[in-house]
Amino acid sequence: MNPLQEKIRSKTAKIGIIGFGYVGLPLAVEFAKAGFKVTGIDINPERVDQINKGESYLNDLTEENAKTLVNNKKLEATSDYGVLSRLDVILICVPTPLTKMREPDISPISESCQQIAKYLKGGRLVILESTTYPGTTTEAVLPILQSSGLIVGQDFFLAFSPERIDPGRKDFTIKNTPKIVGGVTSNCTILARTLYEQIVDRVIPVSSPKVAEMAKLLENIYRVVNIALVNELAILSDRMGIDIWEVIDAASTKPFGFTPFFPGPGLGGHCIPIDPFYLAWKARKFGLNTKFIELAGEINTNMPYYVVSKITKALNSRKKSLNSSEILILGIAYKPDIKDIRGAPALKIIELLQNEGATVKYNDPYVPQLKVNGEVLDSISLKNPVLKDVDCAVIVTNHSSYDYEWIAKNAKLIIDTRNALKKVNEGSAKIVKI
């Protein structure tokens, strides 16, 4: 048995995670709970300070659990990459954004690997978890790590294992969500599988990092394409005077061959809006334009514009102009009951409304403050005078804490982008759905 495999099974292997955000921190917590000593490496000094004080900045980690893990010396954080020299396993969980030209920006991955290469020693396992295009692990990560003079599969081990974390979700967690692993060599796969088996119920090995990388993209592109389809049908149904939500409910009664997807104001989060463009970029290097995927991305990207057009039309029907109207946005986070605003469509909607001369206010119990168009906005309290005074309320994120019956009763006009008022009958004439 490989010495590192023995250390992993005995939970004496020291684990480091580069990037302590929405992927890295929950992963670190699971390993720490399992008995490993975990060190988070993050360039954000505020995050480092909060973790070392036993404080949490994510919904998925309670302060009680944070303090317990820190006090038991199972969890720590630092901004010093020098700590890599004493770690056995290193996981890379850094962001992978797009450039303004919608091309992959893997510089956070490359910079992390350059730091790892400085301190890489024999017998170490490195795993990339950041979502990226097929080939990143072998074409971008591997050459940097082998610049250390060590040989993959012999001196050190390298694999890709895509993250599958869905912030705020309770039914599927890291433990009961199957984990895919693809190593550069068979020994790499074996070690990566052994590592994740310590915290995950089911680990699925695949033949290569490229397969694992493509699997992650397929998962998300599947959602992107189907959401785009239903978004386009929502726009068509609106013009035809058909309620798309009723259509979806009806189609969902078919017990086979149909999976319901729902329209909305646009896509948010880190993966769903970005992943299709990673694959589209890579495809062009093979002389193929992925028209289907790129079209889906364009449809979803345009949904905030459609929402603003619905607001404009609804105000016009009441002889009001969008310019100088007061608009209240309900919900900023990209999905219900979390504080994550990465790529949230509400941000684009606010920007568009402000550009048209509207005065925009917002309420979100999870997002106390945000910055849009260079302006800092604070979440306002939902009291009768506020809701009654604004010209239009727009439900962008359907948080479960909202009293939708009360909102329907007190607002003058409501644009419902999430079908949140499905069960509310009062004031239906003033409710406009997308």
N, C-alpha and C positions, 0 to 999 in steps of 0.2 A: 504494500500500500504506500502511496506517495506520502511523504512526511507532512505535507500541507493538508492532505486529505484527513490524516489522523488529527491534526490540530483543529480542523473545522469540526469534525465529529465530536471531539472532546470540548469544543467551544472555547479553546484557548487561543484560537487565531484572532489576531487583532484586525479589526475592520475599519477602513477609512472610506468616507463618502464625500466626494467632491461635489459641492452644490447642495445646500441645505434648504431647498425650497419645497414646493408641493410634491415632489417625487422623493428627493433625498431624505428629508426629515422623517416622513412616515416609515420609510424603509429602515432608517437608522433605529427608530423606536422599536420596530419588530425584532431586529437583531439584538438590540439591547435587552428587550423583554425575554428573549430566548437564552440570555446568559452571556452573550458576547460583549466585549468592551468595544465601543464604537466611537470613533472620532470624526466629527464633521468638519470639513474644510470649506470655508465660504469667504468670498472677498468682501462681503457686507459686514462691517464691524458691529452694526446694531444687532444683526441676527446672532452673531457669535456671543455677544454680551448677554443677550436675552437667554440663550440656551444655557450658558454657564451659570446664570442666576436661577435656572429652573423655571423660566418663563416660556410661554408658548405664543407663537404668532400665527398658528394655523388652527382651523376648526378641528382637525383630526387628532390633535394632541392637547389633552387637558393639562392645566397647570399642575394638578396633583400628580399626574403621571410623569410630567417633565421633572418636577422636583425630586420624585422618588428615584428616577433613573440617574439623575445627576448626583444626588446624595449617595447613591450606592456605587458611584464611580463607574457606571456602565455607559454613560453618555457624556460627551464633552465636545466642545467646538473650538476652532482656532482659525486664524487667517494665515498661519505660518505653514507653508508647504514643506518645511523641513521635517515635519512630523511623518511624512511619507516614508522616511528611512526606517522607521520602526514598525511599519504596518505589514501584515501578511496578505491582506486582500484589499483592493482599491476599486471602488465603484464610481463611475463617472455619471453624474446626474445633473449636468449643466443644461441651460437653455439652448435651443437650436432655432433661432429666429430666421426670418427672411430679410433680405436686403430690400431696398425700395423698388428694385427691379424684380422682386419676387423670386430671387435666387437664394439657395441655401447659404446661410452664414454659419459655418461650423468652426469659426475661430474660437469660441469657448471650449470646444472639444480639443482642438489643436493645442491651445495654450495649456489646458490641463495635462495633456499628454507630454508636452515639453517639460513640465514640472515633474511629472512622474518619472520620465527618462533620467532626470538628474539624480534621482534617489533610488532607481530600480535596482533590486538585488535578485539573486537567484532564488527560485522557489516561490515567487510571488504570483498572485492571480489578479489580473486586471479585467474588469467587466464594464463595458459601455452599456448604459441604459437609456441614454438620450435618444429620442426619436430622430431618425436621419434617413438618408437615401441608401439604397442597397449598394454595398461596396465600401462604405465608410470605414468599417472596422479593419478590413484588410488593405484598403488603398490609402487611407489617411492616418489611422491610428497605429497600425502595425509598423510602418516605416519609422515613425518617430520613436517608438519604444525600442525597436531594434538598433537604433542609432547608439544605444547604450552599449552595444557590443554583445548583448545577450540574444540567444536564439529562442524563438517562440516554440512551445511544445517540449522544449528540453530544459532551458534555463528559467523561463517564465511562461505564464499561461494567459491566454487572451480569449475572451468570448464576448458575444453580444446577447443581451437579454432585455427585450423591450419592456418598459414600464407599462403597467395597466391600471394605474391608480385613477380613480374617479372621485375627486374631492367631495366630501360630504356624504358619500354613499355609505349606507349601513349594512345592506344585505350582501354586498360583495366587497370583501376586504382583501388585503394583501394575502392573508392566510388561505382563503377559500377561492381565490382567483388563480387558475392554472398559470404557470410561469413557463414561457418558452426560453430555451437556451440553445445557442449555436456557437460552438467553439471553433477556433482556427484549426485545431487538431483534435483528435479523439480524446487525448488526455486533457485538453482544455475543456472540452464538453463535460467530461466526467467530473472534474473539479468544480465547475460552475454548477452542475446539477447537484452535487453533494452540498454545496453552500446553500442553495435555495431550499433544499429539502429540510433544512433546519427550521424554516419558518413558513413554508408553503406546503399545502396538502398534496398538490400534484405538480410535478415538474415535467415538461415535455421537451425532450431533446430533439433537435433537428440537425440536418446534415452539415450546415454551414452558417456562418454569421449572415450571409446574404439572404438566406431563406428566412431567418429570424427577422432581419430588417424589413424584408418585403412583407412578411406576415403582419407586422405592425402597421405598415402603410395600408395594406388591404383592409384591415379592421376599420380604420378610420375613413378611408375613401368610400367604403361600403356605406357608411353613415352619411358622408358628405353628399354622395350622389343621390341617395334616397331622400334626404332632406331637401335637396335642390329640386327633385322631381315634385315633391308635394308642395314646395313653395311656389313653383311655377303653376301648378294646378290650382293653388289658392288664388293666385292673381287672375287666372282664367275663370275660375268659379265665381269670383267677385263680379267680373264683367257680365257673367251669364245670370247673375242673381241666384246663385246656388250657395248654400252654406257648406263650405269644405269640411268643417268639423263634423257635420252630420253625415257627410259622404264617407269620411274615414270611419266613423262609428259603424256605419252600415257595412262597409267593406270588411271590417274587422270581425264580423260574425262568421266569415268563412273560416272553417277550422283547418285549412291547409292552403299552402301556396300564397299566403299574404302575411306580411309583417307590417304593422302600422308605424308610420313615421308622421311627424306633425310639423306644420308650418310654424314660423316664428319670425321675430324681428331681425334675425341674422345669427351667425355662429359666433361663439366665444370660446374662451379657454385657450390653451397653448397648442394642442395637437390638431383638433378638427379643422380650424381655418388654415393651418399651415401645411400639414402633411401632404395634401394632394399636389402642392406646388413643388415639393421636394422630389416626388416621383416624376412629375412633368418635366422638371429640369434635367433629371437623369436620363429620361427617355430621349430627349433631344440629342444627347450625346451618342445615342444609338440610331439616330436618323428617323426617330418616330415622334410625331406630334400627338399627344394624348388629348385629342379634342374633347372627348366625352368628359374626362376628368376636369379639364380646364373650364369647360362650359359650366359644369356644376359649381365650381368655385366662383365663377362670375355671377351666377344667379344668386348664390347665397350672399356674396359680397354686396349685391345691390338691394338686399332686403331692407336695410335701414332707410334707403331712399324711398322705397315703396311705402314704408310706415309713415314717413313725413308727408308723402303725397296723400295718404289716407287722412292724416290730421288736417291738412290744408283743405281737402274736399269737405270734410265734416264741418269745419269752421265756416267754410263758404256757404254751406247749406243753412247755416244759422246767421248768415249775413255778417260774418266776422272775417277779418283778414288775419293771416298767420303773423304778419308784421304787427308788432305791438301787442299781440296776444300773450297771456300768461299761461304757460304750459307746465304741468306738474308730472314729472316722470316717477313712476312707482317701480322701484327695483333697478339697481345698477349692476349687481353681480351677474356674471354670465349664466348662472343657473341658480335655482332656488336654494335658500337656506345656507349659503356660504358667503364668504367675504371676498372671494377671488374675482377680480375685475379684469383679468388678462383677456384682451381682445373682446371685451363685452360690447355687444351691439348698442347698448344704451349710450356709450360714450360717443359713438358716431352720430346717433340720433340727436343727442344734445348739441353736438357741433353743428349739424345741419340746421337745426332749429334756430340756433343763435345766429348763424350766417344769414338767415332769412328775417332777422329782426325780432324774433320772439324772445320774451323773457322766460327763462327756464329755471324752475326749481325742481328739487328732487327729494325723495324720501327713500332711504334704505336702512333697515335696522342693523345691517351688517357692515355698511360702508359709511362711516361718519363724515368723511371728507374726500373730495376728489378734485382734480385739476383738469379743466377742459378749455381749449382755446386760450391757454395762458391765464385763465380765471379760476380761482379757488372757490369751490362751492361747498356749502355745508348741508348735511341732511337736515331737513326741517321736520318739525313735529307735525303729525297728522291730527289736526284738530278741526272741528267743524268750520270755523271761519276760513281756514286755508283751503280746504277741499271745495267749499262752496264758492270761494272768491275766484279761483282760477278758471280760465275759459275752457280748459280741457285737461283731463287726467289721462295719462298713457300707461297702461300696465305692460311693462317691458319684462320684468322678472316676477314670476308668480310665487313669491315667498309664502310659506304656509302660515306665517304669523299675521298676514293681512286679513282684516274682517271685510270680506268682499261684499257682503250684504250691506254693510254700513257705507262702504265706498260707493256702491251703486245707488244707494238712497241719497247721498249727500252731494255727489259730483254733478255738475251741469251736463257734462259730455265726457264719455269715456271711450278711448281707443283700446281695445283689448287684443293684444298680440299673442296671448297664450291660452285663450278660451278659459280664462280663470273665472269668468262670470257665467259659466255654463249652467249652473244650478240657480242662478239669481234671475228672477222674473221681474222684480220691481224696477221700473224705469227702463224697460227694454228698448224703448224708442230712442233713448240717448246712448245706447251701447252700440258701438261700431266694432265689428270683428274683422281681422284680416283673413 
